[in-house]
Amino acid sequence: MEDKMFCFQCQETAGCKGCTRIGVCGKKPEVAAMQDLLVYVSKGLSAVTTRLRAEGAEIPPRINHLITLNLFITITNANFDNEAITARIRETLAVKQELLTQVKDSGKLPSAAFWNGAEADFATKAASVGVLSTENEDIRSLRELITYGLKGLSAYSKHANALLKEDAEIDAFLQRALAATLDDSLSPEELTALALETGKYGVEGMALLDKANTEAYGNPEITRVNIGAGSRPGILVSGHDLRDLELLLEQTQGTGVDVYTHSEMLPAHYYPAFKKYSNFFGNYGNAWWKQKEEFDSFNGPILMTTNCIVPPKDSYIDRMYTTGAAGYPGCKHIPGEAGEYKDFSQIIEHARHCPAPTEIEKGEIIGGFAHNQVLALADKIIAAVKSGAIRKFVVMAGCDGRAKSRDYYTDFAKALPGNTVILTAGCAKYKYNKLDLGDIAGIPRVLDAGQCNDSYSLAVIALKLKEALGLEDINQLPIIYNIAWYEQKAVIVLLSLLYLGVKNIHLGPTLPAFLSPNVARILTDSFGITGIGTVEEDLKLFF
């Protein structure tokens, strides 16, 4: 009998319904099953930690980090290594059993808190606790919406933890909400409220990471980034973890090896602290989904610090390394927990024996428009708004992907009136950040705030503009939201915007498959969320 799976957590899920044989991302059924089980045992552990907190106990940071990393590992394109995921399940069960002995009133715990099967039982158990184990499609939809939001929140928490920043309240909420997805007594209304509360903590999680990044590396500033290639061997760093990049830059000093960013790591160039490294060369390539050809031509080793892995080709799998939440069978994994030193000597030595990257483009791109930098230009921007030089801002944040339908975002950016400014964050920017869209009174028409987590900057900018223009409601701002999504970090950004009261968000290229018709109707009726149309239809609607 052929192994089956069911996964619909990303935008590219098969037929916009669900992957049932193998993931569009390349995830195999046995990996999908172990990820389902890892989420389940993390829910069980979260029920125990939530009960212990209610009884007055404190939960050690190492356990918070364990749950956070568990969720991060199950994000789309993060970890394809079945052995690594199975090891996390074993560790989580051991920690849960240890904590269970401290619970005074175990009668209030769900069955997931007690399950402690042997590894031989993992596959059977996984088959019974996946997404489809919740029969009511509306309850299932809301539970998954919350779970995927929590996965996104876990990613941002993990990056903050790597810089030794903690927030016990965020950790407690994440675990309470995760445990609540096991509670059959919760109504659709209660789960909807919990989804919005997840958005509240999404804002706080992004603020925590923003503080961690800026205290460690300074506020992002307007920066021109080289997109060419040099003559020395290089290491290409992809993903999102700035601490990993910092450690690598420190360890490559004097080695004759240059360091390049890829995809979501591009915004590292905007931080002042990284500019002191003379071997921090530039950005190589585009969004994550083009990595098969771009990793081939890079010639040197690649370090994947987080998700966005495309199953590698044989031609470079021996040059691909993973660390943190990332993992792929056959790739060397560099260990190190949050806050720990990581030894990158192996990848550096590998690089020294590789040819320099093959140049695939020339020129520069400009970015660094996070909230601090944009607010420094506030007087200029507000004057342009009041004079009509800037008619509207268009938030085009989120994710890129390989679907042909995503060309819509390039065409939309090209077709925007010349008196509009694009606010962006995340890898969605690769659809238009290399277009020559010009500027308005010296203000570039594409303002890149950074990574997907830097969508927080876009929220701060909107709130400050509201205040400066004397408006009562954030929806009175001349801002359009036309957001692309792909995976679970985009889900927490969406929930965060809803929590902040933003309405009439257009989401594409398709609405999430995990939204049942009734849940989609709630989001449409309450918040005005809709899908995208054609470029011509949407321009007419917006303008």
C-alpha positions in Angstrom: 0.0 0.0 0.0 1.4 3.4 -1.1 2.2 5.9 1.7 -0.3 8.8 1.8 0.0 12.2 3.3 -2.1 15.3 3.6 -0.5 18.8 3.8 -2.0 22.1 2.7 0.0 24.6 4.7 1.6 26.4 1.8 0.3 28.4 -1.2 1.6 25.9 -3.8 -0.2 22.9 -2.3 -1.4 20.6 -5.1 -4.5 21.8 -6.9 -4.9 24.4 -4.2 -6.5 21.6 -2.2 -3.7 19.5 -0.6 -0.6 17.4 -1.3 -1.5 13.7 -0.8 1.3 11.7 -2.4 4.4 13.9 -2.3 4.7 17.5 -1.5 5.0 20.1 -4.2 7.9 21.3 -2.0 9.6 17.9 -2.4 8.6 16.6 1.0 8.1 12.8 1.1 5.2 11.1 2.9 7.3 9.7 5.7 8.8 13.2 6.4 5.3 14.7 6.3 4.1 12.1 8.8 7.0 12.7 11.2 6.4 16.5 11.0 2.7 15.9 11.8 3.8 13.8 14.8 6.3 16.4 15.9 3.6 19.1 15.9 1.3 16.7 17.9 3.9 15.9 20.6 4.7 19.6 20.8 1.0 20.3 21.4 1.1 17.6 24.2 4.2 19.2 25.8 2.6 22.6 25.5 -0.5 21.4 27.3 1.8 20.2 30.1 3.8 23.5 30.3 0.5 25.5 30.2 -0.9 23.5 33.1 2.4 23.9 35.1 2.2 27.7 34.6 -1.4 27.7 35.9 -0.1 25.8 38.9 2.6 28.5 39.5 5.6 26.8 38.0 8.2 28.5 35.8 9.2 26.9 32.6 13.0 26.9 31.8 14.0 28.7 28.6 15.5 25.5 27.1 12.0 24.0 27.0 10.5 27.1 25.4 13.3 26.9 22.8 12.6 23.2 22.2 9.0 23.9 21.4 9.8 27.0 19.3 12.4 25.1 17.2 10.0 22.1 16.8 7.5 24.3 15.1 10.1 26.1 13.0 11.4 22.7 11.7 7.9 21.9 10.3 7.6 25.2 8.3 7.5 24.6 4.5 10.9 24.0 3.0 12.8 24.0 6.3 13.7 20.4 7.1 13.5 17.3 5.0 15.6 15.1 7.2 13.5 12.3 8.6 16.2 11.2 11.1 16.6 14.7 12.5 12.8 15.1 12.9 12.5 11.7 14.6 15.2 12.6 17.0 13.3 15.8 17.9 10.2 13.7 18.6 12.2 11.4 21.0 13.6 14.4 22.8 10.2 16.1 23.1 8.6 13.0 24.6 11.4 12.6 27.1 11.1 16.2 28.2 7.3 15.8 28.5 7.6 12.7 30.6 9.9 14.6 32.9 7.6 17.5 33.3 4.5 15.4 33.8 5.8 14.2 37.1 5.6 17.9 38.3 1.9 18.4 37.4 -0.4 18.4 40.5 -3.7 18.1 38.6 -3.2 15.9 35.6 -6.9 15.3 35.2 -7.2 18.5 33.2 -4.7 17.4 30.5 -5.6 16.1 27.0 -4.6 12.7 25.8 -1.7 14.2 23.8 0.0 15.1 27.1 0.2 11.4 28.1 1.1 9.7 24.8 4.6 8.3 25.0 4.9 5.7 22.2 8.1 3.9 21.2 9.7 4.8 17.9 8.2 1.7 16.4 4.8 3.3 17.0 5.6 6.7 15.5 4.3 6.0 12.0 1.0 4.5 13.2 0.4 7.4 15.6 1.3 10.0 13.0 -1.4 8.6 10.7 -4.0 9.3 13.3 -3.0 12.8 14.4 -2.5 14.6 11.1 -4.6 17.6 9.8 -7.5 15.4 8.7 -8.0 13.9 12.2 -10.2 17.0 12.9 -13.4 16.0 11.1 -15.3 19.3 11.2 -13.8 21.3 8.3 -14.5 24.7 10.0 -12.8 23.7 13.3 -10.0 22.1 11.3 -9.6 25.3 9.3 -9.4 27.5 12.3 -7.1 25.2 14.2 -4.7 25.1 11.2 -4.9 28.9 10.8 -3.8 29.2 14.4 -1.1 26.5 14.1 0.4 28.0 11.0 0.4 31.5 12.6 2.2 30.0 15.6 4.7 28.3 13.2 5.5 31.8 11.8 5.7 33.3 15.3 8.1 30.5 16.3 10.5 31.5 13.5 10.7 35.0 14.7 11.1 33.9 18.3 13.9 31.6 17.3 15.8 34.4 15.6 15.4 36.6 18.7 16.5 33.7 20.9 19.7 33.4 18.8 20.5 37.0 19.8 19.8 36.1 23.5 16.4 37.9 23.5 13.5 36.2 25.3 9.9 37.1 26.0 8.3 34.7 28.5 4.8 36.1 27.7 5.2 35.3 24.0 6.4 31.8 24.8 3.6 31.2 27.3 1.0 32.3 24.7 2.5 30.2 21.9 2.2 27.1 24.1 -1.2 28.0 25.4 -2.6 28.6 21.9 -0.9 25.4 20.6 -2.5 23.4 23.4 -5.8 25.0 22.7 -5.9 23.4 19.2 -6.4 20.1 21.0 -9.5 21.4 22.9 -12.7 20.0 21.4 -14.9 22.3 23.6 -13.8 25.5 21.8 -16.4 27.0 19.5 -15.6 28.5 16.1 -16.1 32.0 17.7 -13.6 31.2 20.4 -11.1 29.8 17.8 -11.5 32.9 15.7 -10.8 35.1 18.7 -7.7 33.0 19.4 -6.5 33.5 15.8 -6.7 37.3 16.3 -4.9 36.9 19.6 -2.2 35.1 17.7 -1.9 38.2 15.6 -1.5 40.3 18.7 1.5 38.2 19.7 2.7 38.2 16.1 3.1 42.0 16.4 4.9 41.5 19.8 7.1 38.7 18.3 8.2 40.9 15.4 8.9 43.8 17.7 11.1 41.6 19.9 13.1 40.4 16.8 13.3 44.0 15.5 14.8 45.1 18.9 17.2 42.1 18.9 18.4 42.8 15.4 18.8 46.6 15.8 20.4 46.4 19.2 22.9 43.9 17.9 23.6 45.4 14.4 22.2 48.9 14.4 19.2 50.4 12.5 19.0 49.5 8.8 20.1 52.4 6.6 19.8 53.2 2.9 22.3 50.9 1.1 23.3 50.1 -2.4 24.0 46.3 -2.7 26.3 44.9 -5.4 24.7 42.1 -7.3 27.7 41.1 -9.3 30.4 38.5 -8.4 34.1 38.8 -7.4 37.2 36.9 -8.3 37.7 35.1 -5.0 36.0 31.9 -3.7 32.8 32.6 -1.9 30.2 31.2 0.6 26.6 31.9 -0.2 24.3 32.4 2.9 20.6 31.9 2.5 17.7 31.9 4.9 17.0 34.5 7.6 19.3 34.1 10.7 21.5 37.1 11.1 23.5 35.6 14.0 24.6 32.8 11.7 25.8 35.3 9.2 27.7 37.3 11.8 29.5 34.2 13.1 30.4 33.2 9.5 31.7 36.7 8.7 33.9 36.7 11.9 35.3 33.3 11.0 36.1 34.1 7.4 38.3 37.1 8.1 41.7 36.7 6.6 40.8 33.4 4.8 40.6 34.9 1.3 36.9 33.8 1.2 34.1 36.2 0.4 30.6 36.0 1.8 27.5 36.6 -0.3 23.8 36.8 0.6 21.0 35.0 -1.2 17.2 35.7 -1.2 15.9 36.6 2.3 19.4 37.3 3.6 19.8 40.3 1.3 18.7 42.8 4.0 21.7 42.0 6.1 23.6 44.4 3.9 21.4 47.2 5.3 22.7 46.8 8.9 25.7 49.1 9.8 27.4 46.4 11.9 27.9 44.1 8.8 29.6 46.9 6.7 32.8 46.6 8.6 33.5 43.2 7.0 35.5 43.8 3.8 34.8 40.4 2.5 31.0 40.9 2.7 30.8 41.1 -1.1 27.1 41.5 -2.1 23.9 39.6 -3.0 23.9 36.7 -5.5 20.8 35.6 -7.2 17.1 36.1 -6.6 14.3 34.5 -4.6 14.5 31.1 -3.1 12.8 29.1 -5.9 15.5 29.9 -8.4 18.2 28.3 -6.3 18.7 25.2 -8.4 20.3 27.1 -11.3 21.9 29.8 -9.1 23.5 27.4 -6.6 25.0 25.5 -9.5 26.6 28.7 -10.9 27.8 30.0 -7.5 30.5 27.2 -7.5 31.2 27.5 -3.8 29.4 26.1 -0.7 26.0 27.3 0.4 24.8 27.7 4.0 21.1 27.3 4.6 20.3 29.0 7.9 16.5 28.5 7.9 13.7 27.4 5.5 13.4 28.0 1.8 15.3 24.8 0.8 14.5 23.4 -2.7 15.6 19.7 -2.9 19.2 20.1 -4.2 20.6 18.8 -7.5 23.3 16.1 -7.3 25.7 18.7 -8.9 25.9 20.8 -5.7 24.4 18.7 -2.8 27.9 18.1 -1.6 28.4 21.9 -1.4 25.2 22.5 0.6 25.3 22.9 4.4 22.4 23.4 6.9 22.2 24.7 10.4 19.5 25.6 12.9 16.0 24.5 11.9 17.2 23.6 8.4 18.0 20.1 7.3 18.2 17.9 4.2 19.5 14.3 3.9 23.0 14.2 2.4 23.8 17.7 3.4 26.2 18.4 6.3 24.5 19.9 9.3 26.4 22.4 11.5 25.2 22.1 15.1 24.6 24.8 17.6 21.6 25.9 19.8 20.3 29.4 20.3 23.0 31.6 21.7 25.7 29.0 21.2 28.9 29.5 19.2 28.9 27.6 15.8 32.1 26.4 14.2 32.0 27.1 10.5 35.6 26.0 9.8 34.5 23.1 7.6 32.5 25.2 5.2 35.2 27.8 5.1 37.9 25.2 4.2 35.6 23.8 1.6 35.2 27.3 0.0 38.9 27.8 -0.2 39.2 25.0 -2.7 36.3 26.1 -5.0 36.3 28.4 -8.0 34.9 31.9 -7.7 31.2 32.4 -8.4 30.1 32.7 -12.1 28.7 36.2 -12.5 25.0 36.0 -13.5 24.2 39.8 -13.4 25.8 43.2 -12.7 24.7 46.3 -11.0 23.2 47.4 -7.7 19.9 47.3 -5.8 18.9 49.7 -3.1 17.2 48.9 0.2 17.3 49.6 3.9 14.0 51.4 4.3 13.0 49.9 7.7 10.9 52.1 10.1 13.8 54.1 11.6 15.1 55.1 8.1 11.7 55.9 6.7 10.7 57.9 9.8 14.0 59.9 9.3 12.5 60.8 5.9 9.0 61.5 7.4 8.9 65.2 6.7 9.8 64.7 3.1 7.3 61.8 2.6 4.5 63.7 4.4 5.1 66.8 2.2 5.0 64.6 -0.9 1.7 63.0 0.3 0.1 66.4 1.1 1.2 67.9 -2.3 -0.1 64.9 -4.2 3.3 63.9 -5.5 2.7 60.6 -3.7 -0.9 59.6 -4.3 -0.8 56.2 -2.6 1.5 53.6 -1.0 1.1 50.0 -2.1 2.2 47.4 0.4 3.5 44.5 -1.7 5.1 42.4 1.1 5.2 38.7 1.5 6.7 35.8 -0.4 7.7 34.9 -3.9 7.2 31.5 -5.5 7.6 29.6 -8.7 4.0 29.7 -10.0 3.6 31.5 -13.3 0.6 33.3 -11.8 3.0 35.3 -9.6 4.1 37.3 -12.7 1.0 39.3 -11.8 3.1 41.1 -9.1 5.8 42.2 -11.6 3.1 43.3 -14.1 1.2 45.1 -11.3 4.3 47.0 -10.2 5.1 48.0 -13.7 1.6 49.2 -14.3 1.3 51.3 -11.1 0.9 55.1 -11.7 4.1 57.0 -11.3 2.8 58.8 -8.2 2.7 55.6 -6.1 5.4 54.1 -3.8 5.7 50.4 -3.1 6.4 49.3 0.5 7.8 45.8 0.6 9.4 43.2 2.8 10.1 39.6 2.3 11.2 37.8 -0.9 8.2 39.0 -2.8 10.4 42.0 -3.6 12.3 40.0 -6.1 9.4 40.3 -8.5 10.1 44.1 -8.9 13.2 45.3 -6.9 15.3 45.2 -10.0 12.9 47.2 -12.2 13.8 50.8 -13.0 10.7 52.4 -11.4 12.5 55.7 -10.6 11.8 58.0 -7.7 9.5 60.7 -6.4 11.3 63.8 -5.2 14.3 61.6 -4.4 12.3 58.9 -2.7 12.7 55.6 -4.5 9.4 54.1 -5.7 10.3 50.7 -4.1 11.1 51.0 -0.4 12.4 47.6 0.9 12.1 47.3 4.6 13.9 43.9 4.7 13.0 40.3 5.5 9.4 39.0 5.9 9.7 39.6 9.7 10.4 43.3 8.9 6.8 43.6 7.8 6.7 45.0 11.4 8.4 48.0 10.0 5.6 48.5 7.5 3.1 48.4 10.4 5.1 51.0 12.4 5.4 53.2 9.3 1.6 53.1 8.7 0.8 53.9 12.4 3.3 56.8 12.4 1.8 58.1 9.1 -1.7 57.9 10.6 -0.5 60.0 13.6 1.3 62.5 11.4 -1.7 63.0 9.1 -4.1 63.3 12.0 -6.2 60.3 11.0 -8.4 58.3 13.4 -8.4 55.0 11.6 -5.4 53.2 9.9 -7.8 52.4 7.0 -8.1 56.1 6.2 -4.4 56.1 5.1 -3.6 56.2 1.4 -2.3 52.7 1.6 -3.3 49.7 -0.5 -2.5 46.1 0.6 -1.7 43.7 -2.2 0.2 40.9 -0.5 1.7 37.7 -1.9 1.9 34.7 0.4 3.7 31.3 0.3 4.2 29.8 3.8 3.5 30.2 7.5 5.6 33.3 8.2 3.2 35.1 5.8 0.3 33.7 7.9 1.5 35.4 11.1 2.1 38.7 9.2 -1.5 38.5 7.9 -2.9 37.8 11.4 -0.8 40.6 12.8 -2.2 43.1 10.2 -5.8 41.9 11.1 -5.1 42.4 14.8 -3.9 46.0 14.0 -7.2 46.6 12.3 -6.1 46.7 8.7 -8.9 45.9 6.3 -9.4 45.2 2.6 -6.2 43.2 2.2 -5.8 41.5 -1.2 -4.1 38.2 -0.9 -2.7 36.1 -3.7 -1.9 34.5 -6.0 -4.6 32.2 -4.4 -6.4 32.2 -1.1 -5.1 29.6 1.4 -6.4 26.0 0.8 -6.7 25.6 4.6 -9.5 28.2 4.7 -12.8 26.4 4.6 -15.6 28.3 2.8 -17.2 29.4 6.1 -13.9 30.6 7.6 -13.0 32.4 4.3 -16.5 34.1 4.5 -15.7 35.2 8.1 -12.5 36.8 6.9 -14.2 38.4 4.0 -17.2 39.8 5.9 -15.2 40.9 9.0 -12.0 42.2 7.4 -12.6 42.6 3.7 -9.9 40.0 2.7 -10.2 39.1 -1.0 -8.1 37.4 -3.7 -6.5 39.1 -6.6 -8.0 39.6 -10.1 -6.2 40.7 -13.3 -3.8 43.6 -13.1 -6.2 45.7 -15.1 -9.2 44.9 -12.8 -7.2 45.5 -9.6 -5.7 48.8 -10.8 -9.3 50.0 -11.6 -10.5 48.9 -8.2 -7.6 50.5 -6.3 -7.4 53.7 -8.2 
